[in-house]
Amino acid sequence: MAEIRREEEMYRIPDENGDEHLFAEIFRMTSDRSKKTFVVLEPVGNPETEDEDTIEVYAFEIEELEDGEFILKLVEDDDDFEEVMEAFDIVNDEVGLD
């Protein structure tokens, strides 16, 4: 079973053009299977995400660096993505993260 916790962190993430976008961390988990830590982020202030029935989220792996810093990498592995989104959906249904 994954360790799951909810955080209230904010991240500024640049897009391919270098423009920064603000995201809110709405879910974090550490996988028992892969031992990786993942976060699910939601864009802040994006008019396209303000529909109450739909939320736009992105899953990232947190890669810890030696200096205490970290890198967020989009989850591209299908097994990791499925595990993260399944855990997110379960917790979201139970406690309503959005």
DSSP file (Angstrom, degrees, kcal/mol; ACC not computed):
  #  RESIDUE AA STRUCTURE BP1 BP2  ACC     N-H-->O    O-->H-N    N-H-->O    O-->H-N    TCO  KAPPA ALPHA  PHI   PSI    X-CA   Y-CA   Z-CA
    1    1 A M              0   0    0      0, 0.0     2,-0.2     0, 0.0     3,-0.0   0.000 360.0 360.0 360.0 144.6    0.0    0.0    0.0
    2    2 A A        -     0   0    0     29,-0.1     2,-0.5    30,-0.1    29,-0.2  -0.531 360.0-118.3 -83.0 146.6    1.2    3.5   -0.8
    3    3 A E  E     -A   30   0A   0     27,-2.0    27,-2.3    -2,-0.2     2,-0.4  -0.760  39.7-167.0 -79.9 126.2    1.9    6.1    1.9
    4    4 A I  E     +A   29   0A   0     -2,-0.5     2,-0.3    25,-0.2    25,-0.2  -0.952  16.4 161.1-123.5 135.1   -0.5    8.9    1.1
    5    5 A R  E     -A   28   0A   0     23,-2.7    23,-1.8    -2,-0.4     2,-0.4  -0.991  31.2-128.3-148.3 153.3   -0.6   12.5    2.4
    6    6 A R        -     0   0    0     -2,-0.3     2,-0.3    21,-0.2    21,-0.1  -0.856  26.9-170.3-103.5 135.6   -2.2   15.7    1.3
    7    7 A E        -     0   0    0     -2,-0.4    -2,-0.0     2,-0.1    17,-0.0  -0.811  25.6-147.2-122.2 162.2    0.0   18.8    1.0
    8    8 A E        +     0   0    0     -2,-0.3     2,-0.2     2,-0.1    18,-0.1  -0.357  49.9 140.2-122.3  49.3   -0.7   22.5    0.5
    9    9 A E        -     0   0    0     16,-0.3    16,-3.2     2,-0.0     2,-0.4  -0.622  39.8-146.5 -93.9 152.5    2.4   23.4   -1.5
   10   10 A M  E     -B   24   0A   0     -2,-0.2     2,-0.4    14,-0.2    14,-0.2  -0.937  13.2-167.3-118.3 144.0    2.6   25.7   -4.5
   11   11 A Y  E     -B   23   0A   0     12,-2.7    12,-2.9    -2,-0.4     2,-0.6  -0.983  16.4-147.7-132.0 140.7    5.0   25.3   -7.4
   12   12 A R  E     -B   22   0A   0     -2,-0.4    10,-0.2    10,-0.2     8,-0.1  -0.954  25.1-176.5-105.5 118.3    6.0   27.6  -10.3
   13   13 A I  E     -B   21   0A   0      8,-2.8     8,-1.9    -2,-0.6     2,-0.2  -0.965  18.5-135.4-122.1 125.4    6.7   25.4  -13.3
   14   14 A P  E     -B   20   0A   0      0, 0.0     6,-0.2     0, 0.0     2,-0.1  -0.497  16.5-141.5 -76.8 146.7    8.0   26.8  -16.6
   15   15 A D    >   -     0   0    0      4,-2.2     3,-1.9    -2,-0.2     5,-0.0  -0.267  43.0 -79.2 -91.1-172.8    6.4   25.7  -19.9
   16   16 A E  T 3  S+     0   0    0      1,-0.3    -1,-0.0     2,-0.1     0, 0.0   0.690 132.9  52.3 -64.4 -17.8    8.3   25.0  -23.2
   17   17 A N  T 3  S-     0   0    0      2,-0.2    -1,-0.3     0, 0.0     3,-0.1   0.431 119.4-108.3 -95.1  -1.3    8.4   28.8  -23.8
   18   18 A G  S <  S+     0   0    0     -3,-1.9     2,-0.4     1,-0.3    -2,-0.1   0.433  73.1 140.4  88.9  -1.2    9.8   29.6  -20.4
   19   19 A D        -     0   0    0     -5,-0.1    -4,-2.2     1,-0.1    -1,-0.3  -0.629  49.5-129.9 -77.1 131.1    6.6   31.1  -19.1
   20   20 A E  E     -B   14   0A   0     -2,-0.4     2,-0.4    -6,-0.2    -8,-0.1  -0.603  21.5-166.8 -86.0 142.0    6.0   30.2  -15.5
   21   21 A H  E     -B   13   0A   0     -8,-1.9    -8,-2.8    -2,-0.3     2,-0.4  -0.974  19.1-125.0-127.5 142.1    2.6   28.7  -14.3
   22   22 A L  E     -B   12   0A   0     -2,-0.4    22,-2.8    22,-0.3     2,-0.3  -0.725  28.8-177.2 -91.6 132.8    1.4   28.3  -10.8
   23   23 A F  E     -BC  11  43A   0    -12,-2.9   -12,-2.7    -2,-0.4     2,-0.5  -0.959  17.5-141.8-128.3 146.2    0.3   24.8   -9.6
   24   24 A A  E     -BC  10  42A   0     18,-2.9    18,-2.5    -2,-0.3     2,-0.6  -0.913  19.6-127.8-106.9 132.9   -1.1   23.7   -6.3
   25   25 A E  E     + C   0  41A   0    -16,-3.2   -16,-0.3    -2,-0.5    16,-0.2  -0.690  34.6 167.0 -77.4 121.4   -0.1   20.3   -4.8
   26   26 A I  E     +     0   0A   0     14,-2.6     2,-0.3    -2,-0.6    15,-0.2   0.477  62.3  20.5-114.0  -5.7   -3.3   18.4   -4.1
   27   27 A F  E     - C   0  40A   0     13,-1.1    13,-2.7   -21,-0.1     2,-0.3  -0.954  55.7-177.0-163.6 140.9   -2.0   14.9   -3.5
   28   28 A R  E     +AC   5  39A   0    -23,-1.8   -23,-2.7    -2,-0.3     2,-0.3  -0.998  10.8 168.4-141.3 141.1    1.3   13.2   -2.6
   29   29 A M  E     -AC   4  38A   0      9,-2.4     9,-3.2    -2,-0.3     2,-0.5  -0.996  27.1-142.7-149.6 152.8    2.2    9.5   -2.3
   30   30 A T  E     -AC   3  37A   0    -27,-2.3   -27,-2.0    -2,-0.3     2,-0.3  -0.983  30.1-129.9-114.1 125.8    5.1    7.3   -2.0
   31   31 A S     >  -     0   0    0      5,-2.7     4,-1.6    -2,-0.5   -29,-0.1  -0.561   9.9-157.6 -79.1 130.5    4.8    4.0   -3.9
   32   32 A D  T  4 S+     0   0    0     -2,-0.3    -1,-0.2     2,-0.2   -30,-0.1   0.832  95.8  52.9 -68.7 -32.5    5.5    0.8   -2.0
   33   33 A R  T  4 S+     0   0    0      1,-0.1    -1,-0.1     3,-0.1    -2,-0.0   0.956 127.9  14.3 -68.9 -52.9    6.1   -0.9   -5.4
   34   34 A S  T  4 S-     0   0    0      2,-0.2    -2,-0.2    46,-0.0    -1,-0.1   0.586  88.9-132.7-102.8 -12.9    8.6    1.5   -6.9
   35   35 A K     <  +     0   0    0     -4,-1.6     2,-0.2     1,-0.3    -3,-0.1   0.604  62.6 135.6  66.0  12.9    9.7    3.5   -3.8
   36   36 A K        -     0   0    0     27,-0.0    -5,-2.7    -5,-0.0     2,-0.4  -0.599  53.3-131.1 -88.6 152.0    9.2    6.7   -5.8
   37   37 A T  E     -CD  30  62A   0     25,-0.6    25,-2.9    -7,-0.2     2,-0.3  -0.893  26.9-172.8-104.3 135.3    7.4    9.8   -4.5
   38   38 A F  E     -CD  29  61A   0     -9,-3.2    -9,-2.4    -2,-0.4     2,-0.3  -0.914  10.4-162.0-127.1 151.0    4.8   11.3   -6.7
   39   39 A V  E     -CD  28  60A   0     21,-2.5    21,-2.9    -2,-0.3     2,-0.5  -0.966  11.6-145.4-127.9 149.8    2.7   14.5   -6.5
   40   40 A V  E     -CD  27  59A   0    -13,-2.7   -14,-2.6    -2,-0.3   -13,-1.1  -0.977  23.7-165.6-113.1 124.8   -0.5   15.4   -8.3
   41   41 A L  E     -CD  25  58A   0     17,-2.9    17,-2.4    -2,-0.5   -16,-0.2  -0.855  10.8-157.0-115.5 145.9   -0.7   19.1   -9.2
   42   42 A E  E     -C   24   0A   0    -18,-2.5   -18,-2.9    -2,-0.3    15,-0.2  -0.973  29.0-111.4-119.1 133.6   -3.6   21.3  -10.3
   43   43 A P  E     -C   23   0A   0      0, 0.0     2,-0.5     0, 0.0     3,-0.3  -0.362  31.5-134.2 -61.1 142.1   -3.1   24.6  -12.2
   44   44 A V  S    S+     0   0    0    -22,-2.8   -22,-0.3     1,-0.2   -34,-0.0  -0.856  79.3   1.3-101.2 131.3   -4.1   27.7  -10.2
   45   45 A G  S    S+     0   0    0     -2,-0.5    -1,-0.2     1,-0.2     3,-0.1   0.651  83.3 146.7  73.5  15.5   -6.2   30.4  -11.8
   46   46 A N    >   -     0   0    0     -3,-0.3     3,-2.1     1,-0.2     4,-0.3  -0.776  42.5-149.9 -86.7 116.0   -6.7   28.6  -15.1
   47   47 A P  G >  S+     0   0    0      0, 0.0     3,-1.1     0, 0.0    -1,-0.2   0.793  94.4  63.1 -57.6 -28.1  -10.2   29.5  -16.4
   48   48 A E  G 3  S+     0   0    0      1,-0.2     3,-0.4     2,-0.1    -2,-0.0   0.713 102.8  49.8 -69.5 -18.6  -10.4   26.1  -18.2
   49   49 A T  G <  S+     0   0    0     -3,-2.1    -1,-0.2     1,-0.2     7,-0.1   0.358  83.4  89.5-101.7   5.3  -10.2   24.3  -14.8
   50   50 A E    <   +     0   0    0     -3,-1.1     2,-0.5    -4,-0.3    -1,-0.2   0.383  53.1 115.4 -88.3   6.8  -12.9   26.2  -13.0
   51   51 A D    >   -     0   0    0     -3,-0.4     3,-1.1     3,-0.2    -3,-0.0  -0.653  65.5-142.1 -70.2 123.3  -15.7   23.8  -14.1
   52   52 A E  T 3  S+     0   0    0     -2,-0.5    -1,-0.1     1,-0.3     3,-0.0   0.735  96.0  52.3 -65.4 -22.2  -16.9   22.3  -10.9
   53   53 A D  T 3  S+     0   0    0      1,-0.1     2,-0.4    -3,-0.0    -1,-0.3   0.654 110.9  46.7 -87.8 -16.2  -17.4   18.9  -12.4
   54   54 A T    <   -     0   0    0     -3,-1.1     2,-0.4    -5,-0.1    -3,-0.2  -0.979  60.2-169.9-130.8 136.9  -13.9   18.5  -14.0
   55   55 A I        -     0   0    0     -2,-0.4     2,-0.6    -5,-0.1    -5,-0.1  -0.993  17.3-140.2-126.3 138.2  -10.5   19.2  -12.6
   56   56 A E        +     0   0    0     -2,-0.4     2,-0.3   -13,-0.1    -7,-0.0  -0.832  31.6 172.0 -94.9 122.2   -7.3   19.2  -14.7
   57   57 A V        -     0   0    0     -2,-0.6     2,-0.4   -15,-0.2   -15,-0.2  -0.913  21.8-153.4-132.1 158.6   -4.4   17.5  -12.9
   58   58 A Y  E     -D   41   0A   0    -17,-2.4   -17,-2.9    -2,-0.3     2,-0.5  -0.993  13.1-140.1-131.3 137.8   -0.8   16.5  -13.7
   59   59 A A  E     -D   40   0A   0     -2,-0.4    16,-2.3   -19,-0.2     2,-0.3  -0.856  23.7-179.0-101.4 130.9    1.2   13.7  -12.1
   60   60 A F  E     -DE  39  74A   0    -21,-2.9   -21,-2.5    -2,-0.5     2,-0.4  -0.951  23.7-135.1-127.3 146.6    4.9   14.3  -11.4
   61   61 A E  E     -DE  38  73A   0     12,-3.5    12,-2.5    -2,-0.3     2,-0.7  -0.842  22.8-134.4 -93.3 137.7    7.6   12.2   -9.9
   62   62 A I  E     -DE  37  72A   0    -25,-2.9     2,-0.7    -2,-0.4   -25,-0.6  -0.851  17.9-164.8 -94.2 117.4    9.8   13.9   -7.4
   63   63 A E  E     - E   0  71A   0      8,-3.1     8,-2.3    -2,-0.7     2,-0.2  -0.907  13.2-143.3-104.0 112.2   13.5   13.2   -8.0
   64   64 A E  E     - E   0  70A   0     -2,-0.7     6,-0.2     6,-0.2     2,-0.2  -0.533  12.2-151.0 -75.9 136.3   15.6   14.2   -5.0
   65   65 A L    >   -     0   0    0      4,-2.9     3,-1.5    -2,-0.2    -1,-0.0  -0.644  26.8-108.5-102.0 164.4   19.0   15.7   -5.7
   66   66 A E  T 3  S+     0   0    0      1,-0.3    -1,-0.1    -2,-0.2     4,-0.0   0.776 114.2  59.4 -64.0 -28.2   22.1   15.4   -3.5
   67   67 A D  T 3  S-     0   0    0      1,-0.1    -1,-0.3     2,-0.0     3,-0.1   0.275 122.5 -98.7 -88.1  12.7   22.0   19.1   -2.4
   68   68 A G  S <  S+     0   0    0     -3,-1.5    -2,-0.1     1,-0.3    -1,-0.1   0.312  91.3 116.1  88.3 -10.1   18.4   18.8   -0.9
   69   69 A E        -     0   0    0     -5,-0.1    -4,-2.9     1,-0.0    -1,-0.3  -0.265  50.4-151.1 -79.9 175.0   16.8   20.3   -4.1
   70   70 A F  E     -E   64   0A   0     -6,-0.2     2,-0.4    -3,-0.1    -6,-0.2  -0.970   9.4-139.6-146.7 162.4   14.4   18.3   -6.2
   71   71 A I  E     -E   63   0A   0     -8,-2.3    -8,-3.1    -2,-0.3     2,-0.6  -0.973  14.7-140.7-121.5 137.4   13.3   18.0   -9.8
   72   72 A L  E     -E   62   0A   0     -2,-0.4     2,-0.4   -10,-0.2   -10,-0.2  -0.889  22.0-173.4 -96.6 124.8    9.7   17.4  -10.9
   73   73 A K  E     -E   61   0A   0    -12,-2.5   -12,-3.5    -2,-0.6     3,-0.0  -0.975  29.5-113.0-119.8 129.0    9.4   15.0  -13.8
   74   74 A L  E     -E   60   0A   0     -2,-0.4     2,-0.6   -14,-0.2   -14,-0.3  -0.318  39.4-108.8 -54.8 138.1    6.1   14.3  -15.6
   75   75 A V        +     0   0    0    -16,-2.3   -16,-0.2     1,-0.2    -1,-0.1  -0.614  50.4 161.1 -73.8 117.2    5.1   10.7  -15.0
   76   76 A E        +     0   0    0     -2,-0.6     2,-0.4    -3,-0.0    -1,-0.2   0.610  41.5  98.4-111.7 -20.0    5.6    8.9  -18.3
   77   77 A D     >  -     0   0    0      1,-0.1     4,-2.8     2,-0.0     5,-0.2  -0.584  68.1-143.4 -72.5 126.5    5.8    5.3  -17.1
   78   78 A D  H  > S+     0   0    0     -2,-0.4     4,-2.6     1,-0.2     5,-0.2   0.885  98.2  49.3 -60.2 -42.2    2.3    3.7  -17.7
   79   79 A D  H  > S+     0   0    0      2,-0.2     4,-2.2     1,-0.2    -1,-0.2   0.914 113.8  46.0 -65.3 -42.9    2.5    1.5  -14.5
   80   80 A D  H  > S+     0   0    0      2,-0.2     4,-2.6     1,-0.2     5,-0.2   0.934 113.8  48.9 -63.6 -46.0    3.5    4.5  -12.3
   81   81 A F  H  X S+     0   0    0     -4,-2.8     4,-2.7     1,-0.2     5,-0.3   0.923 111.7  48.7 -61.1 -45.1    0.9    6.7  -13.9
   82   82 A E  H  X S+     0   0    0     -4,-2.6     4,-2.2    -5,-0.2    -1,-0.2   0.910 112.4  48.9 -61.8 -42.7   -1.9    4.1  -13.4
   83   83 A E  H  X S+     0   0    0     -4,-2.2     4,-2.2    -5,-0.2    -2,-0.2   0.925 113.7  45.9 -63.5 -45.3   -0.8    3.6   -9.7
   84   84 A V  H  X S+     0   0    0     -4,-2.6     4,-2.7     1,-0.2    -2,-0.2   0.935 115.4  45.1 -64.3 -47.7   -0.8    7.3   -8.9
   85   85 A M  H  X S+     0   0    0     -4,-2.7     4,-2.6    -5,-0.2    -1,-0.2   0.851 111.9  52.4 -69.5 -33.1   -4.1    8.1  -10.6
   86   86 A E  H  X S+     0   0    0     -4,-2.2     4,-2.1    -5,-0.3    -1,-0.2   0.932 112.9  44.4 -65.6 -45.2   -5.8    5.1   -9.0
   87   87 A A  H  X S+     0   0    0     -4,-2.2     4,-2.4     2,-0.2     5,-0.2   0.915 114.0  50.8 -64.1 -42.7   -4.6    6.2   -5.6
   88   88 A F  H  X S+     0   0    0     -4,-2.7     4,-3.0     1,-0.2     5,-0.2   0.929 110.3  49.2 -59.6 -46.4   -5.6    9.8   -6.3
   89   89 A D  H  X S+     0   0    0     -4,-2.6     4,-2.5     2,-0.2    -1,-0.2   0.899 111.1  49.9 -61.6 -41.7   -9.1    8.7   -7.5
   90   90 A I  H  X S+     0   0    0     -4,-2.1     4,-1.9     2,-0.2    -1,-0.2   0.948 115.9  41.2 -62.3 -49.2   -9.6    6.6   -4.4
   91   91 A V  H  X>S+     0   0    0     -4,-2.4     4,-3.1     1,-0.2     5,-0.6   0.903 114.2  52.7 -66.9 -40.7   -8.6    9.4   -2.0
   92   92 A N  H  X5S+     0   0    0     -4,-3.0     4,-1.8    -5,-0.2    -1,-0.2   0.902 110.4  48.0 -62.0 -41.4  -10.5   12.0   -4.0
   93   93 A D  H  <5S+     0   0    0     -4,-2.5    -1,-0.2    -5,-0.2    -2,-0.2   0.869 117.4  43.0 -65.7 -36.3  -13.7    9.9   -3.9
   94   94 A E  H  <5S+     0   0    0     -4,-1.9    -2,-0.2    -5,-0.2    -1,-0.2   0.905 135.0  10.3 -78.3 -43.5  -13.3    9.4   -0.1
   95   95 A V  H  <5S-     0   0    0     -4,-3.1    -3,-0.2    -5,-0.1    -2,-0.2   0.481  94.9-120.9-119.8  -5.0  -12.3   12.8    1.1
   96   96 A G     << -     0   0    0     -4,-1.8    -4,-0.2    -5,-0.6    -3,-0.1   0.995  29.0-173.8  63.9  75.6  -12.8   15.1   -1.9
   97   97 A L              0   0    0      1,-0.2    -1,-0.1    -9,-0.2    -5,-0.1   0.752 360.0 360.0 -72.6 -24.3   -9.4   16.7   -2.6
   98   98 A D              0   0    0     -6,-0.1    -1,-0.2   -46,-0.0    -2,-0.1   0.481 360.0 360.0 -82.3 360.0  -10.7   19.1   -5.2
